[in-house]
Amino acid sequence: MNEINSTFRLVDYSSDEESSDENEITCQKPVQSVSPLTDGINSCHETRNSDALPLPLEIQQMYKEIQSEEIVEDPSMHSGKIRSFPHERGIWATYVFIEYNPEPAFYEMIDNLRKIASSHGIELQIPEDFHISLTRTLKLRHHWIVPFIDSLKAKLGYFYHFKIIFQTLEVYENEEKTRTFLGLKVHHGYDRLLKILRKVDACVQEFKLPNFYKNPSFHLSCAFCIGSRAEELEKSMADLNIVFQSFIDSQAECGRLWVSEICCKSGNKLFTVNLKS
């Protein structure tokens, strides 16, 4: 994770939609797919000497238009998210993370943060889920998924459960500078996370994909706003930190996380690696 300046940092919050073109994951090598709509067309061109009659030109042109149709991303439909790489058949957006399941008091804290930010002209939104990232968003090919998960299990399975404690509130931006985040920074448990990250990076390297940041600032994003607003948000950090510290003092358990598993989401598939108890 690269530091932007002394107050806020750049992080990888890719905006890839979690979608895929395949319904099942197997260990088998994928067979090049042929659209059932165009398969007949190709056969007609390859068997001109057969008795089969060619399809009418109008039908051929219709399917050609379907094949050439492009997928257009609309960030306004996804809370300002954009894809960090184009949609490509057979490529699954994948990331490794630690999940955080908040208590009701956590949402109360976020509401108070939103009120303060709003008084400074910044409208914060609540993320769809809460997690600590251990990878960037990766472009994983379909037939790599099972080997990737197997590699994670082999490298992480001997780690024991451990505790994380959040102690400060920080400002982060994604690489595309399309969103700005408030994050609960990890202090206690950082060294253990770093060891786990090195193993995750080793898995990523096996598939020649980009590692996580060299000097990561592990954190849990609790709110975000659209656009590059870090400098503006920093102006209200004194008030925001008062809310956060009050929350930690009164709800100590909400500022802690017992890590018992490492998660990996690839497309719409969720995998978990259990740690030792």
C-alpha positions as CSV (number, residue, x, y, z in Angstrom):
1,M,0.0,0.0,0.0
2,N,1.6,3.2,-1.1
3,E,1.4,6.2,1.1
4,I,-0.1,9.3,-0.6
5,N,1.0,11.7,2.2
6,S,1.2,11.8,5.9
7,T,-2.5,11.7,6.4
8,F,-4.1,9.4,3.8
9,R,-3.1,6.5,1.7
10,L,-3.9,4.9,-1.7
11,V,-5.5,1.5,-1.5
12,D,-6.9,-1.0,-4.0
13,Y,-10.7,-0.8,-4.0
14,S,-11.4,-2.2,-7.3
15,S,-14.9,-1.8,-8.5
16,D,-15.2,-5.0,-10.5
17,E,-18.7,-6.6,-10.4
18,E,-18.7,-10.1,-9.0
19,S,-20.0,-11.9,-12.1
20,S,-19.0,-14.8,-14.3
21,D,-20.0,-16.6,-17.4
22,E,-19.7,-20.1,-15.9
23,N,-22.0,-21.7,-13.4
24,E,-19.7,-24.4,-12.0
25,I,-16.0,-24.6,-11.0
26,T,-14.1,-27.7,-11.8
27,C,-10.5,-28.7,-11.9
28,Q,-10.7,-29.7,-15.6
29,K,-9.1,-27.5,-18.3
30,P,-11.7,-25.4,-20.0
31,V,-12.8,-26.3,-23.5
32,Q,-13.0,-23.4,-25.9
33,S,-16.6,-22.3,-25.8
34,V,-18.7,-21.9,-28.9
35,S,-21.9,-20.0,-28.8
36,P,-24.9,-22.2,-29.6
37,L,-26.3,-19.3,-31.6
38,T,-23.3,-19.1,-33.9
39,D,-22.2,-22.8,-34.0
40,G,-24.6,-23.6,-36.8
41,I,-23.4,-20.6,-38.8
42,N,-19.8,-21.8,-38.7
43,S,-20.8,-25.3,-39.6
44,C,-22.6,-24.0,-42.7
45,H,-19.4,-22.3,-43.9
46,E,-17.3,-25.3,-43.2
47,T,-19.5,-27.9,-45.0
48,R,-20.4,-26.2,-48.3
49,N,-20.2,-29.5,-50.1
50,S,-22.8,-31.0,-47.8
51,D,-26.6,-31.1,-48.5
52,A,-27.3,-28.5,-45.8
53,L,-28.6,-25.2,-47.0
54,P,-26.8,-22.1,-45.7
55,L,-28.6,-19.8,-43.3
56,P,-30.2,-16.7,-44.7
57,L,-27.9,-13.7,-44.7
58,E,-30.3,-11.8,-42.4
59,I,-30.0,-14.5,-39.7
60,Q,-26.2,-14.5,-40.0
61,Q,-26.0,-10.7,-39.6
62,M,-28.4,-10.9,-36.6
63,Y,-26.1,-13.2,-34.7
64,K,-23.0,-11.2,-35.7
65,E,-24.5,-8.2,-34.0
66,I,-25.1,-10.2,-30.9
67,Q,-21.5,-11.4,-30.8
68,S,-20.1,-7.8,-31.3
69,E,-22.3,-6.3,-28.6
70,E,-20.1,-4.5,-26.0
71,I,-20.8,-4.4,-22.3
72,V,-21.1,-0.9,-21.1
73,E,-20.4,-0.2,-17.4
74,D,-22.6,2.4,-15.6
75,P,-20.8,3.5,-12.3
76,S,-24.0,5.3,-11.2
77,M,-25.7,1.9,-10.9
78,H,-23.0,0.6,-8.5
79,S,-22.3,3.4,-6.0
80,G,-19.6,4.9,-8.2
81,K,-17.8,1.6,-8.8
82,I,-16.0,1.1,-12.0
83,R,-14.2,-2.0,-13.4
84,S,-10.5,-1.9,-13.1
85,F,-10.3,-4.2,-16.1
86,P,-12.7,-4.8,-19.1
87,H,-15.2,-7.6,-18.9
88,E,-13.7,-10.7,-20.5
89,R,-15.3,-14.1,-20.9
90,G,-13.6,-16.7,-18.7
91,I,-12.0,-14.1,-16.3
92,W,-13.2,-14.0,-12.7
93,A,-12.7,-11.0,-10.5
94,T,-11.1,-12.5,-7.4
95,Y,-9.9,-11.2,-4.0
96,V,-8.8,-12.6,-0.7
97,F,-10.0,-11.0,2.5
98,I,-11.0,-11.3,6.2
99,E,-14.7,-10.9,6.8
100,Y,-16.1,-8.7,9.6
101,N,-19.7,-9.2,10.8
102,P,-20.7,-6.0,12.6
103,E,-22.9,-5.6,15.7
104,P,-25.8,-3.0,15.6
105,A,-23.6,-0.6,17.6
106,F,-21.2,-0.5,14.7
107,Y,-23.9,0.9,12.4
108,E,-24.7,3.5,15.0
109,M,-21.1,4.6,14.9
110,I,-21.2,4.9,11.1
111,D,-24.4,6.9,11.3
112,N,-22.7,9.4,13.6
113,L,-19.7,9.6,11.3
114,R,-22.0,10.3,8.4
115,K,-23.7,13.1,10.2
116,I,-20.4,14.8,10.9
117,A,-19.1,14.4,7.4
118,S,-22.4,15.7,6.0
119,S,-22.0,18.9,8.1
120,H,-18.8,19.4,6.2
121,G,-20.4,18.8,2.8
122,I,-19.4,15.2,2.3
123,E,-22.1,12.5,1.9
124,L,-20.8,9.2,3.2
125,Q,-22.3,5.8,2.2
126,I,-22.2,2.5,3.9
127,P,-20.3,-0.4,2.1
128,E,-22.2,-3.5,1.1
129,D,-19.9,-5.6,3.3
130,F,-17.1,-5.1,5.7
131,H,-13.7,-6.8,5.3
132,I,-9.9,-6.5,5.5
133,S,-8.3,-6.9,2.1
134,L,-5.4,-9.3,1.6
135,T,-5.1,-8.9,-2.2
136,R,-5.8,-6.5,-4.9
137,T,-8.7,-7.5,-7.2
138,L,-7.2,-10.2,-9.3
139,K,-8.0,-11.4,-12.9
140,L,-8.3,-15.1,-12.3
141,R,-8.9,-17.4,-15.2
142,H,-11.7,-19.9,-14.7
143,H,-9.5,-23.0,-14.7
144,W,-7.1,-21.4,-12.2
145,I,-9.7,-21.0,-9.5
146,V,-9.5,-24.5,-7.9
147,P,-5.7,-24.6,-8.0
148,F,-5.6,-21.1,-6.5
149,I,-7.9,-22.1,-3.6
150,D,-5.8,-25.3,-3.1
151,S,-2.7,-23.3,-2.9
152,L,-4.2,-20.9,-0.3
153,K,-5.3,-23.9,1.8
154,A,-1.9,-25.5,1.7
155,K,-0.1,-22.2,2.7
156,L,-2.5,-20.9,5.3
157,G,-3.9,-24.0,6.9
158,Y,-1.2,-24.2,9.6
159,F,-1.9,-20.6,11.0
160,Y,-3.8,-20.4,14.3
161,H,-6.8,-18.2,15.2
162,F,-5.7,-14.7,16.2
163,K,-7.1,-11.4,17.4
164,I,-7.2,-8.0,15.6
165,I,-7.8,-4.7,17.3
166,F,-8.6,-1.4,15.5
167,Q,-7.3,1.7,17.2
168,T,-7.4,4.7,14.8
169,L,-9.6,6.1,12.0
170,E,-7.8,6.8,8.7
171,V,-8.6,8.2,5.2
172,Y,-8.0,6.1,2.1
173,E,-8.6,6.4,-1.7
174,N,-8.8,3.7,-4.4
175,E,-6.3,3.6,-7.2
176,E,-8.8,5.0,-9.7
177,K,-9.5,7.9,-7.3
178,T,-13.2,7.4,-7.9
179,R,-14.0,6.7,-4.2
180,T,-12.6,7.9,-0.8
181,F,-12.9,5.7,2.3
182,L,-12.9,6.0,6.1
183,G,-11.1,2.9,7.5
184,L,-10.5,1.5,10.9
185,K,-6.8,0.8,10.9
186,V,-5.4,-2.4,12.4
187,H,-2.8,-2.1,15.1
188,H,-2.8,-5.2,17.3
189,G,-2.5,-8.3,15.0
190,Y,-0.6,-6.4,12.3
191,D,2.4,-8.7,12.4
192,R,0.2,-11.8,12.1
193,L,-1.6,-10.3,9.1
194,L,1.7,-9.5,7.5
195,K,2.8,-13.1,7.8
196,I,-0.4,-14.3,6.3
197,L,-0.1,-11.7,3.5
198,R,3.3,-13.1,2.6
199,K,1.8,-16.5,2.1
200,V,-1.1,-15.1,0.1
201,D,1.4,-13.2,-2.1
202,A,3.2,-16.4,-2.7
203,C,0.0,-17.9,-4.0
204,V,-0.6,-14.9,-6.2
205,Q,2.9,-15.1,-7.7
206,E,2.3,-18.7,-8.7
207,F,-0.3,-17.3,-11.2
208,K,1.9,-14.3,-12.2
209,L,-0.6,-11.9,-10.8
210,P,0.2,-8.6,-8.9
211,N,1.1,-8.8,-5.2
212,F,-0.5,-6.6,-2.5
213,Y,1.1,-3.4,-1.4
214,K,4.7,-3.6,-0.1
215,N,4.0,-1.7,3.1
216,P,0.3,-2.4,3.6
217,S,-2.0,-0.4,6.0
218,F,-4.5,-3.1,6.9
219,H,-7.8,-1.6,7.6
220,L,-11.6,-2.1,7.7
221,S,-13.5,0.4,5.5
222,C,-16.6,1.5,7.3
223,A,-17.9,4.3,5.0
224,F,-17.1,5.9,1.6
225,C,-17.9,8.8,-0.7
226,I,-17.8,9.2,-4.4
227,G,-14.8,10.9,-5.9
228,S,-11.3,12.0,-4.7
229,R,-12.3,13.7,-1.4
230,A,-9.4,12.7,0.9
231,E,-8.1,16.3,1.5
232,E,-11.6,17.5,2.3
233,L,-12.4,14.6,4.6
234,E,-9.2,15.2,6.5
235,K,-10.4,18.6,7.6
236,S,-13.1,16.9,9.6
237,M,-11.0,14.1,11.0
238,A,-10.7,15.6,14.5
239,D,-14.4,15.4,14.9
240,L,-14.7,12.0,13.2
241,N,-12.0,10.6,15.5
242,I,-13.9,11.8,18.6
243,V,-16.9,9.7,17.4
244,F,-14.7,6.7,16.7
245,Q,-12.8,6.8,20.0
246,S,-16.1,7.2,21.9
247,F,-17.3,4.1,20.1
248,I,-14.2,2.1,20.9
249,D,-14.3,3.1,24.6
250,S,-18.0,2.1,25.0
251,Q,-18.1,-0.9,22.6
252,A,-14.7,-2.5,23.0
253,E,-15.7,-5.8,21.5
254,C,-16.8,-4.1,18.3
255,G,-13.3,-2.8,17.9
256,R,-11.9,-6.4,18.0
257,L,-12.1,-9.2,15.5
258,W,-11.2,-12.8,16.1
259,V,-9.9,-14.3,12.8
260,S,-10.7,-17.9,12.4
261,E,-10.8,-18.1,8.6
262,I,-9.5,-16.5,5.4
263,C,-12.0,-15.9,2.7
264,C,-11.7,-15.8,-1.1
265,K,-14.4,-14.6,-3.4
266,S,-14.1,-15.4,-7.1
267,G,-17.0,-14.1,-9.2
268,N,-20.1,-15.2,-7.3
269,K,-18.3,-18.1,-5.5
270,L,-17.1,-17.8,-1.9
271,F,-14.4,-20.0,-0.5
272,T,-13.0,-20.2,3.0
273,V,-9.7,-21.4,4.5
274,N,-10.2,-22.4,8.2
275,L,-7.4,-21.6,10.6
276,K,-6.4,-23.9,13.5
277,S,-8.1,-23.4,16.8
